[in-house]
């Protein structure tokens, strides 16, 4: 009969101790690994202990302690990142150097909104927001993002429903955007979504695709109408001031002429009064002086005349007829 080496015998108690020791090491390692979590600077943490919120929202960054083995579960929420919800369009890629790419526009769904004058506008807008309260965002409402989108659509439809299509497409866009932002902020605070609204951006407003050609014709006609009105106003602003200036000049000239004639008449009247007063003092002398002055003016204005004494006889007296040699 063959001889076999002695069998190796293991002590059952030692084996049990080794197994228990290994299990203990594993449990300790798992406890250590599951007893800490890290909160980044841009995050807040909410701790659930056995499914119930434990303590306040953790806002301190760095390593934090929690109970291991899944007793405490941690939910981390970014609170500094600006998030965006888009309605009526989708951003494909943001390219800082070459611009943002958007998906092809498709009318329908949330973007088609009836205006106050029963027209339809295809509205594209985006809402930017941050998470303000991690607890409310996680547990106050079942799905805060879906609720927030529904609020956006409801408020936008209400505000646009109070305006005409012309206001929505042209002059009323800024006011519309501010009103939507104000009402949406109040609603978010009322429902405690844990969201802080940043701003509402009205991206584009279009008429529905089926009526775009007709709408383009209407807009072109309105632009031509505005252009003609502006041209007429420009011409009016040129002609009316010139006409008013001409009229004012004519009136001023007439007033000046009237004043001149009145002054001349007054001067002649005053001169006549002075002559009359002199005449009353010395009628004969004044009469001769007036006669001589008048004859002097008459004779000076006519051709040259030679006056001779009818009683003169003999040779014609030597007269200096042309003293200047003319």
C-alpha positions as CSV (number, residue, x, y, z in Angstrom):
1,X,0.0,0.0,0.0
2,X,1.4,3.4,-1.1
3,X,2.5,5.9,1.4
4,X,0.9,9.5,1.0
5,X,2.2,12.7,2.6
6,X,0.6,13.9,5.7
7,X,-2.6,15.8,5.1
8,X,-2.6,19.6,5.9
9,X,-5.2,20.2,8.5
10,X,-6.7,23.7,9.0
11,X,-8.1,24.8,12.3
12,X,-11.8,25.6,11.8
13,X,-11.7,28.4,14.4
14,X,-8.7,30.1,12.7
15,X,-10.6,29.9,9.4
16,X,-13.6,31.5,10.9
17,X,-11.5,34.3,12.4
18,X,-9.9,35.0,9.0
19,X,-13.3,35.2,7.3
20,X,-14.7,37.4,9.9
21,X,-11.6,39.6,9.8
22,X,-11.9,40.0,6.0
23,X,-15.5,40.8,6.3
24,X,-14.7,43.4,9.0
25,X,-12.0,45.0,6.9
26,X,-14.4,45.2,3.9
27,X,-17.1,46.7,6.1
28,X,-14.7,49.2,7.6
29,X,-13.5,50.2,4.1
30,X,-17.1,50.5,2.9
31,X,-18.0,52.6,6.0
32,X,-15.1,54.9,5.3
33,X,-15.9,55.3,1.7
34,X,-19.6,55.9,2.2
35,X,-19.2,58.2,5.2
36,X,-18.0,61.3,3.3
37,X,-19.1,63.4,0.4
38,X,-17.8,66.4,-1.3
39,X,-19.6,69.7,-1.9
40,X,-18.2,71.8,-4.7
41,X,-18.2,75.6,-4.6
42,X,-21.1,75.8,-7.1
43,X,-23.3,73.2,-5.3
44,X,-25.7,72.8,-2.4
45,X,-26.4,69.5,-0.8
46,X,-29.6,68.0,0.7
47,X,-29.1,64.9,3.0
48,X,-31.8,62.3,3.3
49,X,-31.7,60.0,6.3
50,X,-33.7,56.9,5.7
51,X,-35.7,58.8,3.1
52,X,-36.4,61.8,5.3
53,X,-34.7,65.2,5.0
54,X,-32.1,65.5,7.7
55,X,-30.9,68.9,8.8
56,X,-30.5,72.0,6.8
57,X,-29.3,72.4,3.2
58,X,-25.5,72.1,3.2
59,X,-24.0,75.1,1.6
60,X,-20.4,74.8,2.9
61,X,-18.0,73.5,0.4
62,X,-15.5,70.7,1.0
63,X,-15.7,67.2,2.6
64,X,-18.8,66.6,4.7
65,X,-19.7,63.6,7.0
66,X,-22.8,61.4,6.6
67,X,-23.9,58.1,7.9
68,X,-22.5,55.1,5.8
69,X,-24.1,52.2,4.1
70,X,-26.8,54.2,2.4
71,X,-28.4,55.4,5.6
72,X,-27.8,58.9,4.5
73,X,-28.2,59.7,0.8
74,X,-27.0,63.0,-0.6
75,X,-28.5,65.0,-3.4
76,X,-26.2,67.7,-4.9
77,X,-27.7,70.6,-6.8
78,X,-25.8,73.2,-8.8
79,X,-27.0,76.7,-7.7
80,X,-24.7,79.0,-9.6
81,X,-25.1,77.7,-13.2
82,X,-27.6,79.7,-15.3
83,X,-30.0,77.3,-16.9
84,X,-32.2,77.9,-19.9
85,X,-35.5,76.6,-21.1
86,X,-36.2,77.1,-24.8
87,X,-39.7,77.4,-26.4
88,X,-40.3,77.1,-30.1
89,X,-36.7,76.5,-31.0
90,X,-33.7,74.4,-30.0
91,X,-30.1,75.4,-29.7
92,X,-27.8,72.8,-31.4
93,X,-24.4,74.3,-30.8
94,X,-23.0,77.4,-29.2
95,X,-20.0,78.7,-31.2
96,X,-18.5,81.9,-29.7
97,X,-16.4,82.6,-32.8
98,X,-19.0,81.8,-35.5
99,X,-22.4,82.2,-33.8
100,X,-25.0,79.9,-32.4
101,X,-26.5,77.1,-34.4
102,X,-30.3,76.5,-34.1
103,X,-32.4,73.6,-35.3
104,X,-34.7,74.4,-38.3
105,X,-37.8,76.3,-37.2
106,X,-40.9,74.2,-37.0
107,X,-44.2,75.9,-36.2
108,X,-46.5,74.2,-33.8
109,X,-46.9,73.2,-30.1
110,X,-46.1,75.8,-27.6
111,X,-44.9,78.4,-30.1
112,X,-48.3,79.0,-31.8
113,X,-50.2,81.5,-29.7
114,X,-53.5,83.3,-30.5
115,X,-53.4,87.1,-30.2
116,X,-56.1,89.4,-28.9
117,X,-57.3,90.2,-32.4
118,X,-57.7,86.4,-33.2
119,X,-54.5,86.1,-35.3
120,X,-51.9,83.5,-34.7
121,X,-48.3,84.3,-33.9
122,X,-45.4,81.9,-33.9
123,X,-43.4,83.0,-30.8
124,X,-39.9,81.8,-29.9
125,X,-38.6,82.7,-26.5
126,X,-36.1,81.5,-23.8
127,X,-36.2,81.7,-20.1
128,X,-33.0,81.9,-18.0
129,X,-33.0,80.9,-14.4
130,X,-30.9,79.5,-11.5
131,X,-31.8,77.1,-8.7
132,X,-32.3,79.3,-5.6
133,X,-33.4,76.7,-3.0
134,X,-32.1,73.1,-3.4
135,X,-34.7,71.6,-1.0
136,X,-37.7,73.2,-2.8
137,X,-36.3,72.4,-6.2
138,X,-35.9,68.7,-5.3
139,X,-38.9,68.0,-3.0
140,X,-41.5,70.8,-3.1
141,X,-42.9,69.9,-6.6
142,X,-42.7,66.5,-8.2
143,X,-41.1,67.8,-11.5
144,X,-40.1,71.4,-11.2
145,X,-38.8,71.8,-14.7
146,X,-42.0,70.5,-16.3
147,X,-44.0,72.7,-14.0
148,X,-41.8,75.7,-14.9
149,X,-42.2,75.1,-18.6
150,X,-46.0,74.9,-18.2
151,X,-45.9,78.2,-16.3
152,X,-43.9,79.8,-19.1
153,X,-46.5,78.7,-21.7
154,X,-49.4,79.8,-19.6
155,X,-48.1,83.3,-18.9
156,X,-46.9,83.9,-22.4
157,X,-50.3,82.9,-23.8
158,X,-52.1,85.1,-21.3
159,X,-49.9,88.2,-22.1
160,X,-50.0,87.8,-25.9
161,X,-53.8,87.2,-25.7
162,X,-54.2,90.7,-24.5
163,X,-52.4,92.3,-27.5
164,X,-52.8,92.6,-31.2
165,X,-50.7,90.9,-33.8
166,X,-49.1,94.2,-34.8
167,X,-48.0,94.9,-31.2
168,X,-46.6,91.4,-30.8
169,X,-44.6,91.6,-34.0
170,X,-43.4,95.2,-33.8
171,X,-43.9,97.9,-31.1
172,X,-45.0,95.9,-28.1
173,X,-42.3,93.3,-27.9
174,X,-40.2,94.9,-25.1
175,X,-43.3,95.6,-23.0
176,X,-44.5,92.1,-23.6
177,X,-41.2,90.6,-22.5
178,X,-41.1,92.6,-19.3
179,X,-44.7,91.7,-18.4
180,X,-44.1,88.0,-18.9
181,X,-41.0,88.2,-16.8
182,X,-42.8,89.9,-13.9
183,X,-45.8,87.6,-13.9
184,X,-43.6,84.5,-14.2
185,X,-41.4,85.6,-11.3
186,X,-44.5,86.0,-9.1
187,X,-45.8,82.6,-10.1
188,X,-42.5,80.8,-9.4
189,X,-42.3,82.4,-5.9
190,X,-45.9,81.4,-5.2
191,X,-45.4,77.8,-6.1
192,X,-42.0,77.6,-4.3
193,X,-40.2,75.8,-7.1
194,X,-36.8,76.7,-5.7
195,X,-36.1,78.6,-8.9
196,X,-34.8,82.2,-9.2
197,X,-35.9,83.7,-12.5
198,X,-33.1,85.6,-14.3
199,X,-34.8,86.9,-17.4
200,X,-37.1,86.2,-20.3
201,X,-35.7,86.6,-23.8
202,X,-38.2,87.0,-26.7
203,X,-36.1,85.4,-29.4
204,X,-38.3,85.9,-32.5
205,X,-41.9,86.4,-33.4
206,X,-43.2,85.2,-36.8
207,X,-46.6,84.8,-38.5
208,X,-47.5,81.1,-39.2
209,X,-45.6,79.6,-42.2
210,X,-48.8,79.3,-44.3
211,X,-49.4,83.1,-44.2
212,X,-45.8,84.3,-44.4
213,X,-46.0,85.4,-48.1
214,X,-49.2,87.4,-47.5
215,X,-47.8,88.8,-44.3
216,X,-44.6,89.9,-46.1
217,X,-46.7,91.7,-48.7
218,X,-48.7,93.5,-45.9
219,X,-45.5,94.5,-44.2
220,X,-44.0,95.8,-47.4
221,X,-47.1,97.8,-48.1
222,X,-47.0,99.3,-44.6
223,X,-43.4,100.2,-45.0
224,X,-44.1,101.9,-48.4
225,X,-47.0,103.7,-46.7
226,X,-44.7,104.9,-43.9
227,X,-42.1,105.9,-46.3
228,X,-44.5,108.0,-48.3
229,X,-45.8,109.6,-45.1
230,X,-42.3,110.4,-44.0
231,X,-41.5,111.9,-47.4
232,X,-44.7,114.1,-47.3
233,X,-43.9,115.2,-43.8
234,X,-40.4,116.1,-44.9
235,X,-41.7,118.2,-47.8
236,X,-44.2,119.8,-45.5
237,X,-41.5,120.7,-43.1
238,X,-39.5,122.3,-45.9
239,X,-42.4,124.2,-47.6
240,X,-44.4,125.5,-44.6
241,X,-41.5,127.2,-42.8
242,X,-40.4,128.8,-46.0
243,X,-43.9,130.1,-46.7
244,X,-44.3,131.3,-43.1
245,X,-40.9,133.1,-43.5
246,X,-42.0,134.7,-46.8
247,X,-45.3,135.8,-45.2
248,X,-43.5,137.2,-42.2
249,X,-41.1,139.1,-44.5
250,X,-44.0,140.6,-46.6
251,X,-45.8,141.7,-43.4
252,X,-42.6,143.3,-42.0
253,X,-42.0,145.1,-45.3
254,X,-45.6,146.3,-45.4
255,X,-45.4,147.5,-41.8
256,X,-42.1,149.3,-42.6
257,X,-43.6,150.9,-45.7
258,X,-46.6,152.0,-43.7
259,X,-44.5,153.4,-41.0
260,X,-42.3,155.2,-43.5
261,X,-45.4,156.7,-45.3
262,X,-46.9,157.8,-42.0
263,X,-43.6,159.4,-40.9
264,X,-43.3,161.2,-44.3
265,X,-46.9,162.5,-44.1
266,X,-46.3,163.6,-40.5
267,X,-43.2,165.4,-41.5
268,X,-44.9,167.2,-44.4
269,X,-47.8,168.1,-42.2
270,X,-45.4,169.5,-39.6
271,X,-43.5,171.5,-42.3
272,X,-46.8,172.9,-43.7
273,X,-47.8,174.0,-40.2
274,X,-44.5,175.8,-39.8
275,X,-44.9,177.5,-43.2
276,X,-48.5,178.5,-42.3
277,X,-47.4,179.9,-39.0
278,X,-44.8,182.0,-40.8
279,X,-47.3,183.1,-43.4
280,X,-49.6,184.3,-40.6
281,X,-46.8,186.4,-39.2
282,X,-45.7,188.0,-42.5
283,X,-48.0,187.0,-45.4
284,X,-46.4,189.1,-48.1
285,X,-42.8,188.1,-47.3
286,X,-43.8,184.5,-47.0
287,X,-45.7,184.6,-50.2
288,X,-42.7,185.9,-52.1
289,X,-40.3,183.5,-50.4
290,X,-42.5,180.6,-51.3
291,X,-42.9,181.9,-54.9
292,X,-39.2,182.3,-55.3
293,X,-38.4,178.8,-53.8
294,X,-41.0,177.2,-56.0
295,X,-39.7,178.9,-59.2
296,X,-36.2,178.0,-58.2
297,X,-37.1,174.4,-58.1
298,X,-39.1,174.5,-61.4
299,X,-36.4,176.4,-63.3
300,X,-33.6,174.2,-61.9
301,X,-35.3,171.0,-63.1
302,X,-35.9,172.2,-66.7
303,X,-33.6,173.3,-69.6
304,X,-31.4,176.4,-69.3
305,X,-33.3,179.7,-69.6
306,X,-32.2,183.3,-70.0
307,X,-34.4,185.9,-68.5
308,X,-34.0,189.5,-69.9
309,X,-35.4,192.8,-68.9
310,X,-38.0,193.9,-71.4
311,X,-36.9,197.5,-71.0
312,X,-33.3,196.8,-71.7
313,X,-32.0,198.5,-74.9
314,X,-28.8,198.4,-76.8
315,X,-26.3,195.6,-76.9
316,X,-27.1,192.3,-75.2
317,X,-25.3,192.2,-71.8
318,X,-22.3,189.9,-71.7
319,X,-23.6,186.8,-69.8
320,X,-21.6,183.9,-68.5
321,X,-23.9,181.4,-70.2
322,X,-21.6,178.4,-69.9
323,X,-19.3,179.0,-66.9
324,X,-18.0,175.4,-66.7
325,X,-17.1,175.3,-70.4
326,X,-19.8,173.0,-71.3
